[in-house]
Amino acid sequence: MVSRTCKSRKENGEQCHAAPLRDRDFCLFHDPEHLETVQAARSAGGQRRKREATLATAFDFEGLTSVPQIRRLAYDALSLDNNINRVRALGYLAQVAVTLLEKGELEKKVNAVEAAVGPRSTKKERR
């Protein structure tokens, strides 16, 4: 079975290797009928990244990669307007972050034990 590829050419003259839409010659990104939709999606993605960067800078938010960062999130939640839904949402996010941190710590410990013990042999190797 021969797979079809998009008939569009990249800026460097190379052919696009994406699969074309059903019953079409072009992929979603190169199909003239979808030009406006694709441009709107690209714009929305750029706006989202810009908004995330702006908020991260404005609130000095580096992520949830440590217990102090999670604790700060909890304090921020406490300082919000008296809106129980916001506090619940932020509390849930903090709970998830703590669980992920705990799992990350367990993974580090397991890796350290495996490194100390060495590779385990399989039953076939023992025979």
CORPE-V704329 format. One line per field, one symbol per residue. burial: # if it has 9 or more other ideal C-beta (glycine too) atoms within 8 Angstrom, else .. A space follows every 10 residues. Layout:
burial=???
//
This chain:
burial=....####.. ....##.#.# .....###.# #..#...#.. .......... ....##.... ...#....## ..##.##..# .....##..# #.##..##.# #......... ...#...... .......
//
